[in-house]
């Protein structure tokens, strides 16, 4: 807006179009990047389930075998 007031309509329009183009490019990069990541995670779903289950079993065993501390009165 400052550029439009200081240098005229044409300069403001070009600046606005440049900013909008940059935002569109960043949005496309983010959107396609998230699509790639989600596609990868879905394709590796079995391994992720296996690793998550093993981790939960580890946490359960660690909790079960832990020696609880008694509170001091």
Rosetta silent file (secondary structure, phi, psi, omega in degrees, C-alpha in Angstrom):
SEQUENCE: XXXXXXXXXXXXXXXXXXXXXXXXXXXXXXXXXXXXXXXXXXXXXXXXXXXXXXXXXXXXXXXXXXXXXXXXX
SCORE:     score description
SCORE:     0.000 S_00000001
   1 L     0.000  -39.525  178.873    0.000    0.000    0.000 S_00000001
   2 H   -62.198  -41.892 -179.008    2.888    2.318    0.806 S_00000001
   3 H   -65.845  -37.748  177.935    4.445    1.662   -2.588 S_00000001
   4 H   -62.710  -44.493 -179.833    1.146    2.402   -4.341 S_00000001
   5 H   -69.372  -35.189 -175.551    0.805    5.721   -2.523 S_00000001
   6 H   -83.340  -38.675 -171.347    4.461    6.651   -3.004 S_00000001
   7 H  -118.361   -5.763  176.839    5.130    5.452   -6.572 S_00000001
   8 L   111.778  170.464 -176.223    1.746    5.017   -8.241 S_00000001
   9 H   -63.819  -42.929 -176.778   -0.768    2.342   -9.171 S_00000001
  10 H   -61.788  -45.657  179.625    1.420    0.389  -11.598 S_00000001
  11 H   -64.119  -40.777  177.908    4.199   -0.051   -9.068 S_00000001
  12 H   -65.172  -40.060  179.019    1.719   -1.103   -6.372 S_00000001
  13 H   -64.709  -44.763  179.758    0.050   -3.590   -8.709 S_00000001
  14 H   -64.583  -40.662  177.466    3.366   -5.192   -9.682 S_00000001
  15 H   -63.667  -43.338  178.838    4.428   -5.417   -6.032 S_00000001
  16 H   -63.917  -41.911  178.353    1.116   -7.001   -5.070 S_00000001
  17 H   -66.062  -36.849  177.253    1.294   -9.528   -7.897 S_00000001
  18 H   -64.405  -43.258  179.040    4.855  -10.427   -6.912 S_00000001
  19 H   -66.139  -40.574  179.142    3.855  -11.024   -3.300 S_00000001
  20 H   -66.142  -38.662  177.947    0.822  -13.080   -4.344 S_00000001
  21 H   -64.612  -43.655  178.316    2.960  -15.181   -6.692 S_00000001
  22 H   -61.972  -42.782  177.767    5.502  -15.856   -3.956 S_00000001
  23 H   -62.907  -40.254  178.929    2.719  -16.865   -1.540 S_00000001
  24 H   -64.573  -40.951  178.888    1.225  -19.194   -4.163 S_00000001
  25 H   -64.452  -45.782  178.009    4.598  -20.852   -4.771 S_00000001
  26 H   -61.786  -39.552  178.014    5.174  -21.361   -1.038 S_00000001
  27 H   -63.599  -42.239  177.829    1.653  -22.776   -0.687 S_00000001
  28 H   -64.263  -42.744  178.219    2.214  -25.246   -3.528 S_00000001
  29 H   -60.679  -45.322  179.796    5.509  -26.378   -2.044 S_00000001
  30 H   -64.647  -44.279 -178.554    3.873  -26.913    1.359 S_00000001
  31 H   -64.511  -46.798 -179.411    0.856  -28.717   -0.130 S_00000001
  32 H   -70.748  -31.915  176.427    2.843  -31.073   -2.331 S_00000001
  33 H   -64.937  -43.117  177.942    5.341  -31.693    0.470 S_00000001
  34 H   -66.078  -36.270  176.886    2.542  -32.732    2.844 S_00000001
  35 H   -63.544  -42.805  178.700    1.065  -34.965    0.137 S_00000001
  36 H   -62.424  -45.310 -178.633    4.428  -36.667   -0.320 S_00000001
  37 H   -64.638  -44.887 -178.918    4.859  -37.194    3.427 S_00000001
  38 H   -66.505  -36.774  176.808    1.344  -38.570    3.921 S_00000001
  39 H   -63.954  -42.172  178.513    1.734  -40.919    0.929 S_00000001
  40 H   -63.219  -45.263 -178.692    5.016  -42.198    2.357 S_00000001
  41 H   -64.571  -38.316  178.141    3.511  -42.742    5.823 S_00000001
  42 H   -66.847  -38.106 -179.675    0.516  -44.631    4.407 S_00000001
  43 H   -70.656  -24.547  179.693    2.807  -46.871    2.339 S_00000001
  44 L  -103.466   23.560 -173.064    4.899  -47.665    5.440 S_00000001
  45 H   -60.513  -40.613 -177.870    1.877  -48.216    7.681 S_00000001
  46 H   -63.406  -44.680  179.542    2.698  -51.838    8.612 S_00000001
  47 H   -65.055  -39.486  178.582    6.218  -50.958    9.790 S_00000001
  48 H   -64.785  -39.022  176.657    4.951  -47.988   11.776 S_00000001
  49 H   -64.489  -43.151 -179.936    2.369  -50.182   13.517 S_00000001
  50 H   -62.693  -47.917  179.826    5.035  -52.763   14.341 S_00000001
  51 H   -64.515  -39.793  177.601    7.464  -50.187   15.726 S_00000001
  52 H   -64.240  -40.798  178.084    4.710  -48.480   17.726 S_00000001
  53 H   -65.338  -42.570  178.081    3.614  -51.808   19.224 S_00000001
  54 H   -62.958  -41.630  179.025    7.172  -52.747   20.174 S_00000001
  55 H   -63.872  -41.688  178.000    7.660  -49.340   21.793 S_00000001
  56 H   -64.728  -38.781  176.324    4.431  -49.689   23.788 S_00000001
  57 H   -63.568  -41.182  177.509    5.507  -53.154   24.977 S_00000001
  58 H   -60.325  -46.053  179.288    8.861  -51.699   26.042 S_00000001
  59 H   -63.455  -39.596  179.002    7.149  -48.946   28.030 S_00000001
  60 H   -64.396  -44.708  178.245    4.804  -51.466   29.644 S_00000001
  61 H   -64.924  -40.121  179.101    7.658  -53.763   30.702 S_00000001
  62 H   -62.413  -41.247  178.453    9.681  -50.847   31.998 S_00000001
  63 H   -68.703  -41.821 -178.914    6.730  -49.695   34.102 S_00000001
  64 H   -64.534  -39.115 -176.449    5.971  -53.211   35.331 S_00000001
  65 H   -89.642   -1.396 -179.168    9.558  -53.892   36.385 S_00000001
  66 L   -69.006  145.667  178.197   10.143  -50.473   37.955 S_00000001
  67 L   -95.277  106.529 -175.570   10.849  -50.371   41.665 S_00000001
  68 L   -68.037  143.022  178.126    8.405  -47.830   43.148 S_00000001
  69 L   -90.408  141.574  178.898    9.806  -45.390   45.653 S_00000001
  70 L   -89.672  146.384  179.350    8.075  -44.959   48.985 S_00000001
  71 L   -76.295  141.460  176.308    7.154  -41.519   50.245 S_00000001
  72 L   -84.309  131.219 -179.507    9.023  -40.214   53.272 S_00000001
  73 L   -73.641    0.000    0.000    6.641  -39.135   56.097 S_00000001
